């Protein structure tokens, strides 16, 4: 689904570039096209929600993450669909989409989980695997990893491996 949207989007962009280049007013104006948001380049809410759903499905049963008793308890207490909803809204907003995240801040929602560097690294590996599965292009993958990385200081509380 994500790949199909990206391929369709790439085709549409290619056609738009050809048309713009062939139109004298556009070609001579020298106007720079508006850069698309990461949200738009990812295909919008539907593909984002699919990727987030698969990501949460990979996180919830992960043995490395669930070895942390606080994470394991949280997984049992917080339903996966609720987590998917909030993470989807957060990713949508963070990538320039129309959604509004109304959950708690990263520090507040993760402080009690005692997340270590090792657990953070495991989450990043799972995230990269899901992005690769959905064939998210390298540029967009890097931008998503930068967004995720910007939350690390608020999430990782224990720097032991």
matplotlib code that plots the C-alpha trace (Angstrom):
import matplotlib.pyplot as plt

x = [0.0, 2.7, 4.8, 1.9, 1.2, 4.8, 5.0, 1.8, 3.1, 6.4, 4.6, 2.4, 5.4, 7.2, 4.2, 3.8, 7.5, 7.1, 4.0, 5.6, 8.7, 6.7, 4.5, 6.2, 4.8, 6.1, 9.4, 10.1, 8.9, 11.8, 9.4, 10.6, 8.0, 6.9, 8.6, 6.3, 6.0, 7.3, 3.7, 2.8, 5.9, 5.0, 1.5, -0.6, -2.5, -3.4, 0.2, 1.5, -1.2, -0.3, 3.4, 2.7, 0.4, 3.1, 5.7, 3.5, 2.8, 6.6, 7.2, 4.5, 5.8, 9.5, 11.4, 14.2, 11.9, 9.6, 12.6, 12.2, 9.4, 8.1, 7.7, 6.1, 3.6, 2.8, 2.2, -0.3, -2.0, -2.2, -4.1, -2.2, -5.0, -4.8, -1.1, -1.4, -3.9, -1.6, 1.6, -0.2, -1.4, 2.1, 3.8, 1.1, 1.7, 5.5, 5.7, 3.6, 0.2, -3.2, -3.4, -3.1, -1.4, -3.2, -1.3, 1.2, 4.7, 7.5, 9.2, 6.1, 4.8, 8.1, 9.8, 8.4, 9.5, 13.3, 14.2, 17.8, 20.1, 19.9, 16.1, 16.2, 18.6, 16.2, 13.3, 15.3, 16.2, 12.5, 11.5, 14.1, 12.9, 9.3, 10.3, 12.3, 9.4, 7.2, 10.0, 10.1, 12.7, 16.1, 15.5, 12.1, 13.6, 16.4, 13.9, 11.7, 14.8, 15.8, 12.3, 12.5, 16.0, 14.9, 12.8, 15.6, 16.7, 13.1, 12.7, 16.0, 16.5, 19.1, 22.3, 23.3, 23.4]
y = [0.0, 2.5, 1.5, 1.9, 5.4, 6.3, 5.0, 6.8, 10.0, 9.7, 9.3, 12.3, 14.4, 13.4, 14.4, 17.7, 18.5, 17.7, 19.9, 22.7, 22.7, 22.8, 25.8, 29.1, 31.1, 28.6, 28.0, 31.7, 32.8, 31.2, 30.5, 27.7, 25.0, 24.6, 21.8, 19.0, 18.1, 14.8, 13.9, 14.4, 12.6, 9.6, 9.4, 10.9, 9.4, 6.0, 4.8, 6.4, 4.6, 1.2, 1.7, 2.7, -0.3, -2.6, -0.9, -1.3, -4.9, -5.5, -3.7, -5.2, -8.9, -8.1, -10.1, -7.7, -4.8, -6.9, -8.1, -4.7, -5.3, -1.7, -2.0, -5.4, -4.1, -1.1, -3.4, -5.4, -2.2, -0.1, -1.6, -1.7, 0.1, 3.0, 3.2, 3.0, 5.9, 8.2, 7.3, 7.8, 11.2, 12.1, 11.0, 12.7, 16.0, 15.7, 15.2, 18.2, 16.6, 17.9, 15.7, 17.0, 14.8, 15.2, 12.7, 13.3, 14.5, 12.0, 12.6, 12.2, 9.1, 7.2, 8.2, 5.3, 2.8, 3.1, 2.7, 1.9, 2.6, -1.1, -0.9, 2.4, 0.8, -2.2, 0.1, 1.9, -1.5, -2.5, 0.9, 0.6, -2.9, -1.8, 1.2, -1.1, -3.6, -0.8, 0.5, 4.0, 5.9, 6.6, 10.4, 10.0, 7.2, 9.5, 12.3, 10.0, 8.7, 12.3, 13.0, 9.9, 10.7, 14.1, 12.4, 10.2, 12.5, 12.5, 8.7, 7.1, 7.4, 4.7, 4.8, 1.3, -1.2]
z = [0.0, 1.0, -2.0, -4.4, -3.0, -3.3, -6.9, -7.8, -6.1, -8.0, -11.3, -10.6, -9.6, -12.8, -14.9, -13.0, -13.6, -17.4, -17.6, -15.6, -17.8, -21.0, -19.9, -20.9, -18.0, -15.4, -17.2, -17.4, -14.0, -12.2, -9.3, -7.0, -6.4, -2.8, -1.1, 0.0, 3.6, 4.9, 5.6, 1.9, 0.7, 2.9, 1.2, 4.0, 6.9, 5.4, 4.7, 8.0, 10.0, 8.3, 9.1, 12.7, 13.1, 11.9, 14.1, 17.3, 16.3, 16.2, 19.5, 21.7, 21.7, 21.5, 24.1, 24.5, 25.3, 27.5, 29.5, 31.2, 33.8, 33.5, 29.7, 30.0, 32.6, 30.4, 27.4, 29.4, 30.7, 27.5, 24.6, 21.3, 19.4, 21.8, 21.4, 17.6, 17.6, 19.6, 17.7, 14.4, 15.5, 16.7, 13.5, 11.4, 13.3, 13.4, 9.7, 8.8, 8.5, 9.7, 12.8, 16.4, 19.0, 22.3, 24.4, 27.2, 26.5, 25.8, 29.1, 31.2, 29.3, 29.4, 32.7, 34.7, 32.1, 32.9, 29.2, 28.6, 25.7, 24.7, 24.6, 22.6, 20.1, 19.8, 19.1, 16.4, 14.8, 14.7, 13.3, 10.5, 9.7, 9.4, 7.2, 5.0, 4.8, 3.5, 1.1, 2.6, 0.6, 2.1, 2.4, 4.2, 6.4, 7.5, 8.2, 10.3, 12.2, 13.0, 14.3, 16.5, 17.6, 18.8, 21.5, 22.8, 25.7, 27.0, 26.7, 27.7, 31.4, 32.0, 30.0, 30.7, 27.9]

ax = plt.figure().add_subplot(projection="3d")
ax.plot(x, y, z, "-o")
ax.set_aspect("equal")
plt.show()
